[in-house]
Amino acid sequence: MEVVFIGGLSDDEFSFERVHGALPGVEEGARLPRSDSFCHRLVNGAPMATADAAHDPAYADVPAREAFGVASYVGVPVRSANGRIVGTLCGVDRRSVPVPEESRQILTALAGVIEAHIGDGNDRVVLRRTSDGWRVNGQSEDELTTAMVLADLLAEDMSPPHRPPRADEATDEVQRLQLAIGQLEHALAARVVVEQAIGVMAERQHLAPRAAFERLRKAARSRGRKVHDLARMVVASVNDPSVPLPPELAGRR
């Protein structure tokens, strides 16, 4: 797709919250009436994809189609923890671009990653750039630590290989995306135990969560260990004081 974006939805308004790609008028912060958007039709039951919006009964009369010259659209809803639709993850193109089922499944999985960072859904998805990076729905300090944990775990999982693959080892785009989804899911699962370890260290050593995470990450790197491996040891030490921990992680038991 020419442009992919995360859209925010309120009762009356649609907004482009994060945009990748270039299309005149489609830019971060731009807003339009909710009913003028493709995403409004999507969440009201329209098909998740079309490669000929101008002749698709579900999308032909969408004001955004003519305003942006869109021929193709694909989108999936983004839900809060309580199931409320608070945004969308979408792609648009001025060309006719059929979207295969495999790509739709990957888009749905990516929406699930976004959902892992959304609260109770009292507001739409709101992403804002700050000096600390991107935040979802005005993250608190604890939420920022969560984002840092996830980013660090992904950096471990997605580090480049020692050499580029040979041509006969290369995978196609769908396979690469499926691999990325697996890495994201692994990082999300590992994040839970890392955050538990942060809580243990914060209580033992009277640290702020972010400082506890930095100490855990530093210990892992200095010993050539994975952050989540040391985190499991910290959590296990709560019920088993004999678990050996690096001195800087042990603190008061």
C-alpha positions as CSV (number, residue, x, y, z in Angstrom):
1,M,0.0,0.0,0.0
2,E,1.1,3.6,-0.8
3,V,0.3,4.8,2.8
4,V,-0.3,2.9,6.0
5,F,-1.6,4.6,9.1
6,I,-3.1,4.3,12.6
7,G,-6.4,6.1,12.8
8,G,-8.1,7.4,15.9
9,L,-11.9,7.3,16.3
10,S,-14.1,9.4,18.5
11,D,-17.9,9.5,18.3
12,D,-17.7,12.3,15.7
13,E,-14.2,12.5,14.4
14,F,-11.5,10.5,12.6
15,S,-7.8,11.5,12.9
16,F,-4.6,10.3,11.3
17,E,-2.5,9.5,14.4
18,R,0.6,7.9,12.9
19,V,1.3,7.8,9.1
20,H,3.9,6.0,7.1
21,G,4.2,6.9,3.4
22,A,3.1,10.0,1.5
23,L,-0.2,11.0,0.1
24,P,-1.4,14.6,-0.2
25,G,-3.7,15.4,2.7
26,V,-2.9,12.2,4.6
27,E,-0.6,13.4,7.4
28,E,-0.3,13.1,11.1
29,G,-2.7,15.3,13.0
30,A,-5.1,15.7,10.1
31,R,-8.8,15.3,11.0
32,L,-12.1,14.8,9.3
33,P,-15.7,14.0,10.2
34,R,-15.8,10.3,11.2
35,S,-18.6,9.6,8.7
36,D,-16.3,10.9,5.9
37,S,-13.7,8.2,6.5
38,F,-13.2,4.7,5.1
39,C,-12.7,3.5,8.7
40,H,-16.2,4.5,9.7
41,R,-17.6,2.2,7.1
42,L,-15.2,-0.6,8.1
43,V,-16.3,-0.6,11.8
44,N,-19.9,-0.5,10.6
45,G,-19.6,-3.7,8.8
46,A,-18.0,-2.9,5.4
47,P,-15.5,-5.4,3.9
48,M,-12.0,-5.0,5.3
49,A,-10.5,-4.5,1.9
50,T,-11.3,-3.2,-1.6
51,A,-9.2,-2.8,-4.7
52,D,-11.8,-0.7,-6.6
53,A,-13.3,1.7,-4.1
54,A,-15.0,3.8,-6.8
55,H,-17.2,0.8,-7.8
56,D,-17.5,-0.9,-4.4
57,P,-21.0,-0.3,-3.0
58,A,-19.6,-0.2,0.5
59,Y,-17.1,2.6,-0.2
60,A,-18.0,4.3,-3.5
61,D,-19.7,7.3,-1.8
62,V,-17.1,7.8,1.0
63,P,-16.0,11.5,0.9
64,A,-12.4,10.5,1.7
65,R,-12.3,8.3,-1.4
66,E,-12.7,11.3,-3.8
67,A,-10.8,13.7,-1.5
68,F,-7.6,11.6,-1.5
69,G,-8.0,9.8,-4.8
70,V,-8.1,6.4,-3.1
71,A,-8.6,3.3,-5.2
72,S,-7.6,0.6,-2.7
73,Y,-8.2,0.3,1.0
74,V,-7.6,-2.2,3.7
75,G,-8.2,-1.8,7.4
76,V,-8.7,-3.6,10.7
77,P,-10.2,-2.3,13.9
78,V,-8.1,-1.6,17.0
79,R,-9.9,-2.4,20.3
80,S,-9.3,-1.5,23.8
81,A,-9.1,-4.0,26.7
82,N,-12.8,-3.9,27.1
83,G,-13.5,-4.6,23.4
84,R,-14.5,-1.1,22.4
85,I,-13.2,0.0,18.9
86,V,-11.0,3.0,19.5
87,G,-9.1,3.2,16.2
88,T,-8.0,1.4,13.1
89,L,-4.8,0.1,11.4
90,C,-5.2,0.8,7.6
91,G,-3.6,1.1,4.2
92,V,-4.6,3.1,1.2
93,D,-3.4,3.4,-2.4
94,R,-4.3,5.4,-5.5
95,R,-3.7,2.3,-7.5
96,S,-5.7,-0.9,-7.6
97,V,-3.9,-3.2,-5.1
98,P,-5.6,-6.5,-4.2
99,V,-4.9,-7.6,-0.6
100,P,-4.4,-11.4,-0.2
101,E,-5.8,-13.2,2.9
102,E,-2.3,-13.8,4.3
103,S,-1.7,-10.0,4.4
104,R,-5.1,-9.4,6.1
105,Q,-4.2,-11.9,8.8
106,I,-0.9,-10.2,9.4
107,L,-2.6,-6.8,9.6
108,T,-5.0,-8.2,12.2
109,A,-2.0,-9.6,14.2
110,L,-0.3,-6.2,14.1
111,A,-3.5,-4.5,15.4
112,G,-3.3,-6.9,18.3
113,V,0.2,-5.6,19.1
114,I,-1.2,-2.1,19.2
115,E,-4.1,-3.2,21.4
116,A,-1.6,-4.5,24.0
117,H,-0.7,-0.9,24.7
118,I,-4.2,0.5,25.0
119,G,-6.0,1.1,28.3
120,D,-9.7,0.9,29.1
121,G,-10.9,2.7,25.9
122,N,-12.5,5.8,27.4
123,D,-10.8,7.7,24.6
124,R,-9.7,6.9,21.1
125,V,-6.2,5.8,20.2
126,V,-4.0,8.9,20.6
127,L,-0.3,8.6,19.7
128,R,2.0,11.6,20.3
129,R,5.7,12.2,19.7
130,T,7.6,13.3,22.8
131,S,11.2,13.7,23.7
132,D,11.1,10.1,24.9
133,G,9.6,8.8,21.6
134,W,6.1,7.8,20.7
135,R,3.5,7.5,23.5
136,V,0.0,5.8,23.3
137,N,-2.8,7.7,25.1
138,G,-0.4,9.8,27.1
139,Q,1.6,7.2,28.8
140,S,2.6,7.5,32.4
141,E,6.1,6.9,33.7
142,D,5.2,3.2,34.3
143,E,3.8,3.0,30.8
144,L,6.9,4.5,29.3
145,T,8.9,1.8,31.1
146,T,6.6,-0.8,29.5
147,A,7.3,0.6,26.1
148,M,11.1,0.6,26.8
149,V,10.9,-3.0,27.9
150,L,9.1,-4.0,24.7
151,A,11.5,-2.1,22.5
152,D,14.5,-3.7,24.2
153,L,13.1,-7.2,23.8
154,L,12.3,-6.5,20.2
155,A,15.9,-5.2,19.6
156,E,17.1,-8.6,21.0
157,D,14.8,-10.6,18.8
158,M,15.2,-8.6,15.6
159,S,19.0,-8.0,15.6
160,P,20.5,-8.4,12.2
161,P,22.1,-11.7,11.2
162,H,25.9,-12.0,11.0
163,R,25.7,-12.2,7.2
164,P,23.0,-11.4,4.6
165,P,21.1,-14.4,3.4
166,R,21.9,-15.9,0.0
167,A,19.4,-15.5,-2.7
168,D,18.1,-19.1,-2.2
169,E,17.6,-18.4,1.5
170,A,15.5,-15.2,1.0
171,T,11.9,-15.3,2.0
172,D,9.1,-13.4,0.4
173,E,7.4,-10.4,2.0
174,V,4.6,-12.4,3.7
175,Q,7.0,-14.8,5.3
176,R,9.1,-11.9,6.6
177,L,6.1,-10.3,8.0
178,Q,5.0,-13.5,9.6
179,L,8.4,-13.9,11.2
180,A,8.1,-10.3,12.5
181,I,4.7,-11.1,14.0
182,G,6.2,-14.1,15.8
183,Q,9.0,-11.9,17.2
184,L,6.4,-9.4,18.4
185,E,4.3,-12.0,20.1
186,H,7.4,-13.5,21.8
187,A,8.4,-10.0,23.0
188,L,5.0,-9.3,24.4
189,A,5.0,-12.6,26.3
190,A,8.5,-11.9,27.7
191,R,7.6,-8.4,28.6
192,V,5.3,-9.7,31.4
193,V,8.1,-11.4,33.3
194,V,10.4,-8.5,32.8
195,E,7.8,-6.1,34.3
196,Q,7.3,-8.5,37.2
197,A,11.1,-8.5,37.8
198,I,11.1,-4.7,37.7
199,G,8.4,-4.6,40.4
200,V,10.4,-6.9,42.6
201,M,13.6,-4.9,42.2
202,A,11.8,-1.6,42.7
203,E,10.4,-2.9,46.0
204,R,13.7,-4.4,47.2
205,Q,16.0,-1.6,46.3
206,H,13.6,1.4,46.6
207,L,13.9,2.3,42.9
208,A,11.6,3.9,40.4
209,P,10.5,1.4,37.8
210,R,12.6,3.0,35.0
211,A,15.7,2.9,37.2
212,A,15.0,-0.8,38.0
213,F,14.7,-1.6,34.3
214,E,18.0,0.2,33.5
215,R,19.7,-1.8,36.2
216,L,18.3,-5.1,34.9
217,R,19.3,-4.2,31.4
218,K,22.8,-3.2,32.4
219,A,23.3,-6.4,34.3
220,A,22.1,-8.5,31.4
221,R,24.4,-6.8,28.9
222,S,27.5,-6.9,31.2
223,R,27.0,-10.7,31.5
224,G,26.0,-11.4,27.9
225,R,22.6,-12.6,29.1
226,K,19.1,-12.0,27.8
227,V,17.1,-9.4,29.8
228,H,14.1,-11.8,30.2
229,D,16.4,-14.7,31.3
230,L,17.7,-12.6,34.3
231,A,14.1,-11.3,34.9
232,R,12.9,-14.9,35.4
233,M,15.6,-15.5,38.0
234,V,14.6,-12.3,39.8
235,V,11.0,-13.4,39.9
236,A,11.9,-16.9,41.0
237,S,14.0,-15.5,43.8
238,V,10.8,-14.2,45.5
239,N,9.8,-17.7,46.5
240,D,13.3,-19.3,46.5
241,P,16.0,-17.2,48.2
242,S,18.7,-19.6,47.1
243,V,18.3,-18.5,43.4
244,P,21.7,-17.0,42.5
245,L,21.4,-13.4,41.4
246,P,24.0,-10.8,40.3
247,P,24.7,-8.6,43.4
248,E,23.3,-5.5,41.7
249,L,19.9,-7.4,41.2
250,A,19.7,-9.1,44.6
251,G,19.4,-6.1,46.9
252,R,17.3,-6.7,50.0
253,R,15.4,-10.0,50.1
